[in-house]
Amino acid sequence: MFPRRYRFAVLAVWSIGVAIPTAMRASAKPLWHDEIYTVLLARLPSISAHWAALRDGVDFAPPLNGFVTRAVRHAVGLGPVAVRLPAMAGFWAMAMVIFAIVRERSNATLALAAICLPLFTAGYRYSYEARPYGLMMGLAALAWFAWIQAAKERRRGLFLTVLGVSLGAGLWNHYYAALVYLPIAAGEVTRAIRARRIDIALWAVVAASLLAVAPLAPLIRLSASRSMHFWVAPSFADIPASYAFLFRGLGETLGWPIVAIVALAVWGRLRGLPSTRTAAPIPAHEVAALLVCLLIPMVGVLIALFATGGFVPRYAMPAVFGAAVGLPLVLDRLARGTRPAGAALLAVLLFTFIRSVPPFSPVLPFHNPVDARPLLADSLRQPGPTAVAGELMFLQLWFYAPPTQRTKLVYLSDPERALRSRGSDIVELNYLALARWTPVPVDRFDTFVQRHDEFRLYAAGAGWQVDQLRELPATLTLAGTEAGGRLFFVRVR
């Protein structure tokens, strides 16, 4: 499609063309519950305090993403874009690896189409969320790329080092990054069978990377002890749900177009259109690794069902890499290297993405979540506390409340009551630990109602506090409703 000398320029244009609308979306998107944990931990005075807070149970994710966010904080602060830079960098790194792999096995047209594919998956949404998933995708891609190069004996010492560091760093970033080992293991087993020899050095590096979890042992034990009360119980239904979560956008974008593109590829094959090149065969061990990569969501759910007890679809984010590499290569083999099918795929993806970004589709400006709730804002201007029922909304409402009014908000926590009502106490335990390390106002449910026989309660989303107050008994008088919330006057009898 374009000469080799223009490749870096094209990738630079693509990177800028994606980075600008992504930064605009990040600046307009309020920080969510989990992201605010990342921000608050990054604001702690030292790495040792950060580590101690994790050991206390503030956040059950391992620390790498938080440590990187701390570095960003010292460099440029923690604005809505800056705090999401680690995730953006991870997503970009994955894209560059996808381009390199697909370009080597097909052509630049398909490689450019391949790096557009993740823009229509859940991976893009999490590329500007201040949690570990962006880095998870980048580290997984780097590990697979290093494994491929080491297997080819290319600068073997360098790529074995990158492989070990990427795998170990992945475990420090998210525990479910252990799933990244599966495609590499499947590929190595396949390679060993075909070559009739075991690559001892490579297996040694993979095994050594597991030692990186040794310092994480206290955090792993704490996380494991809480997994039995995970906030979502896993089930076999999570397998199709995980694939739908990851790839629904891709299916909506490429529904009928992919049928037309495949038809074009078949037509070119039947008409005997001249191939632009002789496609190099993809090694069997890489095919095995790609297939297992696509099975990561299913394996993650099965592990949760029979071992860990906790899994949500975003934990399988590295599967996006497998789809972005595999789909263009399948299309390339189907079309026998002819250009029309690859060019059509690229055109559909670029056209759809361009339509979704400014000026064709303006990004809505930032709206303060508290300003959008006049009932809550009015309650905060009145004397006395306003308790919040809604475990996932409280932290965002507190974070965006005017600084002078934050102390009037309080979350009523009780792990035992939450466990009886909702079947999970994880968020309650997180909140109680968070209050020990940050100024977030969290009070014990029983202690608060003993001190306050009258107060206001703002119910935002799911929360167990309303039912528990009625069982005390307490009288709840509805003062008003608004989008996403209800305000009650509470009198404890």
Summary of the structure (lengths in Angstrom):
residues: 493
radius of gyration: 25.2
end to end distance: 75.9
largest distance: 84.6
contacts: 1653
relative contact order: 0.11
helix: 68%
strand: 7%
